[in-house]
Amino acid sequence: MNRILITSALPYINGIKHLGNLAGSMLPADIIARFERLRANEVLYICATDEHGTPAELAAASAGQSVRAYCDEQFEVQRRACEGFDLSFDHFGRSSNAPNAQLTQHFADVLEDNGLIEERVSEQVYSLDDKRFLPDRYVEGTCPHCSYEKARGDQCDDCGRILDPVDLIEPYSTISGSKKLEVRETRHLFLRQSKMQTRVRTWVESATDWPPLARSIALKWLDEGLQDRAITRDLSWGIPVLRHGKPRPGFENKVFYVWFDAPIEYIGATQEHTEACGENWESWWRTDKGADDVTYVQFMGKDNVAFHTVSFPITLLGSGEPWKTVDKLKAFNWVTWYGGKFSTSQNRGIFMDQALELAPSDLWRWHLMANAPESADAAFTLEHFQSTVNKDLADVLGNFVNRITRFATSKMDGAVPGGGTPGALENELSAQLQTRLIALTGYYEAMEFRKAMAETRAIWAMGNEYLAEAAPWTTLKTDTDAAALSVRTGLNLVAIAAIIAQPVIPQAAAKILDALSVPEENRNWPEATDASLLSALPIGLKFTPPDVLFTKITDEDVTEWGEQFGAEC
């Protein structure tokens, strides 16, 4: 049994997440967690809400709430949405909880003790109309490198360059739109990333289980040269800046920068979970406490890669302590809404809570992973969603399950029939199944989601192809044993189809396996070399055909949803 730690990028507390956020981190992480559990591995899947920073302050003020009350409310909203999508977190924490604060302050102390943090007076943009210093992302203007007119103060989304707000041309506040900005001096703590340049590059270049997207982004940052970055902000909401447990003079009205403390919450949430279970959290995170046998897997969108491949590793490696660093990192491009951005304010796109009101979570899960944005951005369209759901789920899997279970109920008394001896057709089916299961397992191990979904669908399609050739409804008239063999083989293939569907469409898979009376202990990931795969269901086992598994999406649905959510049809 392997020990596997899985984390997905933390969803920000401000607002429900859209389908792209789901597809780029939490959903693929959940699928791998489910896959590894089915292989009897010890899995710890950790996530949390990211609750600090200016957006939370502004949203709370707009809602007329304290920041704490706002975050309490939004945490429950996000938790329910994740639950609705069957995201199987072992723990869903909050970055505003005590363990994260204690760990963040600890890392700041040891990094400073190691000469990697120092106080500096820096220039920061101050908005006269907003009466506040503006965080980098709340300053926009023209990029000095590529002339993109909506570059943020921390990064240009067009050319990808890391920026400083004072470098922007014609900057303005995104809070008020005001151009009455001036540069003022303020004192902050700086993480001396430049001192870790060589060590981090060596670490990144040694990573063998990162896809090209993740490696290219990390190396681009390193090629440009790591810059020292402020890790504190002039805010009231966040983790207080202490020094060895005592208030730091001059930093009473400052907090740690959200991007310094957010990744540390992976550890904080683990601590919360394991301590509640009476276990040792350090066995997952410290190599001197047992984490040397842990495989750590991270999932995130491409905009989070730099922080996870450079900034967070600098925190861990720079501490000089034996912290576990990531082994496998899966980065995704973006899911777009008809080629454009999802936008709440412009009523463009479907968000997680809305999606669940339209269709069951399995449908969204399947489509998003069958079209995962692995090699490039992927445009979500309702027309494509309709096609994927109707063809893959309804016409292939749903049709296969319905055909064989209802025929067996009608003609074989609703039980797995005996009789007949496997012949050339069944032997060929078994060999093909073995080949495909080996491929499917390999795709999951490599975290290649599009290929895994395509292989899953191909195995489902084998069921329909086998029934078409074996034709038990025809052979029943002349050879009951041959018909019984075909039905028994088909029912066993239904069980396999459902077992391999569990990571991605868990609700439908459970309905099928429950209908076939397959016990929990027999629902583990199938071994390709198991010769009994197509005869695992005991002869005489009673079953009941499941209800309709997938309701097709109609053209009327697509038209109605498109009008409701701003589809550019």
C-alpha positions in Angstrom: 0.0 0.0 0.0 1.4 3.4 -1.0 0.8 6.6 0.8 -0.3 9.5 -1.4 -0.9 13.1 -0.4 -3.0 15.1 -2.9 -3.7 18.8 -2.8 -5.6 21.0 -5.2 -5.2 24.7 -5.4 -7.3 26.5 -2.8 -10.5 28.1 -4.1 -10.6 31.7 -3.1 -13.4 32.6 -0.6 -14.7 35.4 -2.7 -17.5 34.0 -4.8 -18.6 30.6 -6.0 -16.2 28.9 -8.5 -17.0 28.4 -12.1 -16.6 25.3 -14.2 -13.1 26.2 -15.3 -11.9 26.5 -11.7 -13.4 23.1 -11.0 -11.8 21.4 -14.1 -8.4 23.0 -13.4 -7.7 21.6 -9.9 -10.4 20.2 -7.6 -12.1 17.7 -10.0 -8.9 16.1 -11.4 -7.5 15.8 -7.9 -10.7 14.1 -6.8 -10.6 11.7 -9.7 -7.0 10.6 -8.9 -7.8 10.4 -5.2 -10.7 8.0 -6.0 -8.6 6.0 -8.4 -5.8 5.5 -5.9 -8.3 4.6 -3.1 -9.7 1.9 -5.4 -6.2 0.5 -5.7 -6.2 0.2 -1.8 -3.6 3.0 -1.4 -3.7 5.3 1.6 -4.8 8.6 0.3 -5.0 12.0 2.0 -6.8 14.5 -0.2 -6.6 18.0 1.2 -8.1 21.3 0.2 -9.3 24.5 1.9 -10.8 27.9 1.2 -8.2 30.7 0.7 -9.6 33.4 2.9 -7.1 36.3 3.3 -6.4 39.3 1.2 -8.1 42.4 -0.1 -10.9 40.8 -2.1 -12.3 39.3 1.1 -12.2 42.6 2.8 -13.9 44.4 -0.1 -16.5 41.8 -0.6 -17.4 41.8 3.1 -17.7 45.5 3.2 -19.9 45.4 0.1 -22.1 42.8 1.9 -22.2 44.9 5.1 -20.6 42.1 7.1 -17.5 41.7 9.1 -14.8 39.8 7.2 -15.0 36.9 9.6 -18.8 36.6 9.2 -18.5 36.9 5.4 -15.9 34.2 5.2 -17.9 31.9 7.6 -20.9 32.3 5.2 -18.9 31.8 2.0 -17.1 28.8 3.4 -20.4 27.0 3.8 -21.5 28.0 0.3 -18.3 26.6 -1.2 -18.4 23.5 1.0 -21.9 22.7 -0.2 -21.0 23.2 -3.9 -18.0 20.9 -3.5 -20.2 18.4 -1.8 -22.7 18.6 -4.6 -20.0 17.7 -7.1 -19.0 14.7 -5.0 -15.5 16.0 -4.3 -14.1 13.5 -1.9 -11.8 15.6 0.2 -10.5 13.9 3.3 -10.5 17.4 4.8 -11.7 20.8 3.5 -10.2 23.4 5.7 -9.9 27.2 6.0 -6.7 29.3 5.7 -8.0 31.6 8.4 -7.9 28.8 11.0 -5.3 28.7 13.8 -2.9 26.0 12.5 -2.2 28.0 9.3 -1.4 31.1 11.3 1.0 29.3 13.6 2.7 27.5 10.7 3.0 30.7 8.7 4.6 32.6 11.6 6.9 29.6 12.1 8.1 29.6 8.5 8.6 33.4 8.6 10.8 33.0 11.7 13.0 30.2 10.4 13.4 31.9 7.0 14.5 35.1 8.7 16.8 33.1 10.9 18.4 31.7 7.8 18.9 35.1 6.2 16.1 34.8 3.7 13.8 37.5 5.0 14.6 41.1 5.6 12.8 44.4 6.3 12.9 46.8 3.4 11.4 50.2 2.7 9.7 49.9 -0.7 7.5 52.0 -2.9 3.9 50.9 -3.3 1.0 52.4 -5.1 -1.4 54.4 -2.9 -4.9 55.4 -4.0 -6.0 58.8 -2.8 -9.6 58.1 -3.6 -9.6 54.7 -2.0 -7.5 55.9 1.0 -5.4 52.7 1.0 -2.4 51.0 -0.4 -3.4 48.9 -3.4 -2.3 45.3 -3.6 -0.6 44.5 -6.8 -3.6 42.8 -8.4 -5.7 45.8 -7.7 -3.6 48.0 -9.9 -4.1 47.7 -13.7 -2.5 49.4 -16.6 -0.6 48.9 -19.8 2.2 46.3 -19.7 5.6 47.9 -20.3 6.8 44.7 -22.2 3.9 43.8 -24.6 1.6 46.8 -24.3 -1.4 44.7 -23.1 -3.8 47.3 -21.8 -5.2 45.3 -18.9 -2.1 44.0 -17.2 -2.3 43.5 -13.5 0.2 44.9 -11.1 1.6 41.4 -10.3 1.5 39.7 -13.7 0.6 40.3 -17.3 -1.9 37.7 -18.4 -0.9 38.3 -22.0 2.8 37.9 -22.1 3.1 36.2 -18.7 5.8 38.5 -17.3 6.0 39.1 -13.6 5.4 42.8 -13.0 5.6 45.4 -10.3 2.7 47.9 -10.1 5.0 50.9 -10.4 6.1 49.6 -13.8 2.7 49.8 -15.3 1.9 52.6 -17.9 -1.1 54.7 -17.0 -2.1 52.7 -13.9 -5.5 52.9 -12.2 -7.3 51.4 -9.2 -9.5 48.5 -10.1 -11.4 49.1 -6.9 -12.7 52.6 -7.8 -11.2 53.2 -11.3 -9.4 56.2 -9.9 -6.2 57.3 -11.6 -5.3 59.4 -8.6 -2.5 57.2 -7.6 0.8 58.0 -6.1 3.8 56.0 -5.0 4.4 56.0 -1.3 7.1 54.4 0.9 6.0 51.6 3.2 8.0 49.0 5.1 7.6 45.3 4.4 9.2 42.0 4.9 10.9 40.6 1.7 11.5 37.0 0.9 15.0 36.9 -0.7 14.1 34.6 -3.5 17.1 35.6 -5.5 19.4 33.8 -2.9 17.5 30.5 -3.7 17.8 30.8 -7.5 20.4 28.0 -8.0 18.9 25.7 -5.4 15.4 26.0 -6.8 16.5 25.5 -10.4 18.3 22.3 -9.4 15.2 21.1 -7.7 12.9 22.0 -10.6 15.3 20.4 -13.1 15.3 17.2 -11.1 11.5 16.9 -11.3 10.6 14.1 -13.6 6.9 13.8 -13.0 5.8 17.3 -14.1 4.0 17.8 -17.5 5.7 20.2 -19.9 3.3 23.0 -19.0 4.4 23.1 -15.4 8.1 22.8 -16.2 8.0 25.5 -18.8 6.3 28.0 -16.5 8.7 27.3 -13.7 11.8 27.5 -15.9 10.5 30.7 -17.5 10.5 32.3 -14.0 13.9 31.0 -13.3 15.3 32.1 -16.6 14.0 35.7 -16.0 15.8 35.6 -12.6 14.0 35.3 -9.3 13.1 38.6 -7.7 12.9 39.3 -4.0 9.2 39.7 -3.2 7.3 41.4 -0.3 5.5 38.8 1.9 3.5 41.3 4.0 0.7 43.7 3.1 -0.9 46.8 4.6 -4.2 45.1 5.6 -6.1 44.3 8.7 -7.5 40.9 7.7 -4.9 38.2 7.6 -2.2 36.5 9.7 -0.5 38.9 12.1 3.2 39.6 11.5 5.0 38.4 14.6 8.7 37.7 15.4 9.2 34.6 17.6 5.7 35.0 19.0 5.8 38.7 19.7 4.4 41.7 17.8 6.9 43.1 15.3 7.5 46.8 15.8 6.2 48.8 12.9 4.1 45.9 11.6 1.1 46.2 13.9 -1.2 47.1 11.0 0.2 44.6 8.5 -0.4 41.0 7.8 1.3 38.3 5.8 0.7 38.3 2.1 -2.0 35.8 1.1 0.3 34.1 -1.4 2.8 33.4 1.4 0.3 31.8 3.7 -2.1 30.1 1.3 0.1 27.2 0.2 1.1 26.7 3.9 -2.5 25.9 4.5 -2.0 22.6 2.8 0.0 21.7 5.9 -2.4 23.5 8.2 -5.4 21.6 6.9 -3.5 18.4 7.2 -2.8 19.2 10.8 -6.5 20.0 11.5 -7.6 16.7 10.0 -5.1 14.3 11.5 -5.2 15.8 15.0 -9.0 15.4 14.9 -8.5 11.8 14.0 -5.9 11.3 16.7 -3.1 10.9 14.1 0.2 12.5 13.5 0.2 15.2 10.7 4.0 15.3 10.5 4.0 11.8 9.1 2.6 13.3 5.9 4.8 16.4 5.7 8.1 15.9 7.4 10.6 13.4 6.0 12.1 12.9 9.4 8.7 11.9 10.8 7.8 9.3 8.1 6.9 11.4 5.1 9.8 10.0 3.1 7.5 7.3 1.8 4.8 9.7 0.8 4.1 10.6 -2.9 2.9 14.2 -3.0 0.7 15.2 -5.9 -0.5 18.8 -6.6 -3.2 20.0 -9.0 -3.6 23.6 -10.2 -4.4 25.9 -13.1 -1.5 27.4 -15.0 -1.8 30.8 -13.3 -0.9 29.1 -10.0 2.1 27.2 -11.3 4.8 29.8 -10.5 3.8 30.1 -6.9 3.8 26.3 -6.4 7.0 25.6 -8.3 9.0 28.5 -7.0 7.6 30.5 -4.1 6.2 27.7 -2.0 9.3 25.5 -2.5 11.5 28.4 -1.5 9.5 28.5 1.8 9.9 24.8 2.4 13.5 24.4 1.2 14.7 27.7 2.6 13.5 26.7 6.1 16.3 24.2 6.3 13.8 21.8 7.8 12.9 18.4 6.4 9.6 19.3 4.7 8.1 17.1 2.0 8.1 18.8 -1.4 5.9 17.9 -4.4 6.7 14.8 -6.4 4.1 15.1 -9.2 2.6 18.3 -10.3 -0.3 18.5 -12.8 -1.0 21.8 -14.3 -4.0 22.7 -16.5 -4.7 25.4 -19.0 -8.0 27.3 -18.8 -11.5 26.3 -19.6 -13.1 29.2 -21.4 -16.8 30.0 -21.9 -17.3 30.0 -25.7 -13.7 31.1 -26.0 -14.0 34.0 -23.6 -13.8 34.5 -19.8 -16.4 33.3 -17.3 -17.8 36.4 -15.7 -20.4 36.8 -12.9 -20.9 40.5 -13.5 -21.5 40.0 -17.2 -23.6 36.9 -16.7 -21.3 34.8 -18.8 -20.8 31.2 -17.9 -22.1 28.6 -15.6 -20.8 28.4 -12.0 -20.7 25.3 -9.8 -24.0 26.0 -7.9 -25.9 26.8 -11.1 -24.6 23.7 -12.9 -26.1 21.4 -10.2 -29.5 23.0 -10.8 -29.3 22.1 -14.5 -28.0 18.6 -14.5 -26.5 15.9 -12.2 -22.9 16.3 -11.2 -21.8 13.2 -13.1 -22.6 14.8 -16.4 -20.4 17.8 -15.7 -17.6 15.7 -14.3 -17.5 13.5 -17.3 -17.6 16.3 -19.9 -15.0 18.4 -18.1 -12.5 15.6 -17.9 -13.2 14.1 -21.3 -12.3 17.6 -22.6 -9.7 18.5 -19.9 -7.6 21.6 -20.9 -4.3 19.7 -20.7 -2.4 20.8 -23.9 -4.3 24.0 -24.5 -7.2 26.1 -23.3 -10.5 24.3 -23.9 -13.6 26.2 -24.9 -16.8 25.0 -23.0 -19.9 25.2 -25.1 -23.4 24.0 -24.3 -23.6 22.3 -27.7 -20.4 20.3 -27.0 -21.6 19.5 -23.5 -24.9 18.1 -25.0 -23.0 16.0 -27.5 -20.6 14.5 -25.0 -23.3 13.7 -22.5 -25.7 12.2 -25.0 -23.2 10.2 -27.0 -20.8 9.0 -24.3 -23.0 8.6 -21.3 -26.5 8.0 -22.6 -25.8 6.2 -26.0 -22.8 4.2 -25.0 -22.8 3.4 -21.2 -26.5 3.9 -20.5 -27.6 2.0 -23.5 -25.3 -0.9 -22.8 -26.4 -1.2 -19.2 -30.0 -0.9 -20.1 -30.0 -3.4 -22.9 -28.3 -6.3 -21.1 -29.9 -5.9 -17.6 -33.4 -5.5 -18.9 -33.0 -8.5 -21.3 -31.6 -10.6 -18.5 -34.5 -9.6 -16.3 -37.0 -10.4 -18.9 -35.5 -13.7 -20.2 -33.2 -14.9 -17.4 -35.4 -14.3 -14.3 -33.3 -11.3 -13.2 -30.3 -13.5 -12.2 -26.9 -14.2 -13.6 -27.4 -17.3 -15.7 -25.2 -20.4 -15.8 -24.5 -22.5 -18.9 -22.3 -22.2 -21.9 -18.5 -22.3 -22.3 -16.5 -19.3 -23.4 -15.5 -19.5 -27.0 -13.4 -17.5 -29.5 -15.6 -14.3 -29.1 -15.3 -14.3 -25.3 -11.5 -15.0 -25.5 -11.0 -12.2 -27.9 -13.1 -9.9 -25.6 -11.0 -10.9 -22.6 -7.7 -10.2 -24.4 -8.9 -6.8 -25.6 -10.2 -5.9 -22.1 -6.9 -6.8 -20.6 -5.0 -4.6 -23.1 -7.4 -1.7 -22.5 -7.3 -2.0 -18.7 -3.5 -1.9 -18.7 -3.7 1.3 -20.9 -6.4 2.9 -18.7 -4.4 2.3 -15.6 -1.3 3.8 -17.2 -3.2 6.9 -18.3 -4.4 7.4 -14.7 -1.0 6.9 -13.3 0.4 9.5 -15.8 -2.6 11.8 -15.0 -3.5 12.0 -18.6 -7.2 12.7 -18.2 -8.4 13.0 -21.8 -6.8 9.7 -22.7 -8.2 8.0 -19.6 -11.7 9.1 -20.4 -11.3 8.0 -24.0 -10.1 4.6 -22.9 -13.0 4.3 -20.4 -15.4 5.1 -23.1 -13.8 2.5 -25.4 -14.3 -0.2 -22.7 -17.9 0.8 -22.4 -18.3 0.6 -26.1 -16.9 -3.0 -26.0 -20.1 -4.0 -24.2 -22.3 -2.8 -27.0 -20.1 -4.3 -29.6 -20.0 -7.7 -27.9 -23.8 -7.7 -27.5 -24.3 -6.8 -31.2 -22.1 -9.8 -32.2 -23.2 -12.3 -29.6 -26.9 -11.3 -30.1 -28.3 -13.3 -27.1 -31.9 -12.3 -28.1 -31.4 -14.2 -31.3 -29.4 -17.2 -30.0 -31.9 -17.7 -27.2 -34.3 -19.1 -29.8 -32.0 -21.9 -30.8 -29.2 -22.3 -28.1 -30.1 -21.3 -24.6 -26.6 -22.1 -23.3 -25.0 -19.8 -25.8 -27.5 -17.1 -24.9 -26.8 -17.6 -21.2 -23.1 -17.3 -21.8 -23.6 -14.0 -23.7 -25.8 -12.6 -21.0 -23.4 -13.6 -18.2 -20.5 -12.2 -20.0 -22.4 -9.0 -20.7 -23.4 -8.6 -17.1 -19.8 -9.1 -15.9 -18.7 -6.5 -18.4 -21.4 -4.1 -17.0 -19.8 -4.6 -13.6 -16.3 -3.8 -15.0 -17.7 -0.8 -16.8 -19.2 0.6 -13.6 -16.0 -0.2 -11.5 -13.8 1.8 -13.9 -16.4 4.6 -14.0 -16.2 5.2 -10.2 -13.4 7.8 -10.3 -15.2 10.1 -12.7 -19.0 9.4 -12.5 -19.3 8.0 -8.9 -23.1 8.4 -8.6 -24.0 6.5 -11.8 -21.3 3.9 -11.1 -22.8 3.3 -7.6 -26.3 2.9 -9.1 -25.1 0.2 -11.5 -23.1 -1.7 -8.9 -25.9 -1.5 -6.4 -28.3 -2.8 -9.0 -26.0 -5.7 -9.7 -25.6 -6.4 -5.9 -21.8 -6.1 -6.2 -20.5 -5.9 -2.6 -18.2 -3.0 -1.6 -15.2 -5.3 -1.2 -15.5 -6.3 -4.9 -15.5 -2.8 -6.3 -11.8 -2.2 -6.2 -9.8 -1.3 -9.4 -9.7 -4.4 -11.6 -6.4 -6.2 -12.2 -5.9 -6.7 -15.9 -4.4 -10.1 -15.5 -7.3 -11.4 -13.5 -8.7 -14.2 -15.6 -12.0 -14.2 -13.8 -13.0 -10.6 -14.8 -15.7 -11.8 -17.2 -17.0 -14.4 -14.8 -16.7 -12.7 -11.4 -20.5 -12.3 -10.8 -21.7 -15.5 -9.1 -24.2 -17.6 -11.1 -27.6 -17.1 -9.6 -26.9 -13.6 -8.3 -30.2 -11.7 -8.3 -30.2 -8.1 -9.6 -32.6 -5.4 -10.6 -32.1 -3.2 -13.7 -31.2 0.4 -12.6 -33.5 3.3 -13.4 -32.5 5.4 -16.4 -29.0 6.4 -15.7 -28.7 9.5 -18.0 -31.4 11.8 -19.3 -30.4 13.2 -22.6 -29.9 17.0 -23.0 -32.3 18.4 -25.5 -31.9 21.2 -28.0 -34.5 23.1 -26.0 -32.3 22.7 -22.9 -29.3 24.1 -24.8 -31.3 27.1 -26.1 -32.8 27.9 -22.7 -29.4 27.6 -20.9 -27.7 29.6 -23.5 -30.1 32.5 -23.1 -29.8 32.2 -19.3 -26.0 32.1 -19.1 -24.9 34.3 -22.1 -23.8 31.7 -24.6 -22.5 33.1 -27.8 -24.4 30.7 -30.1 
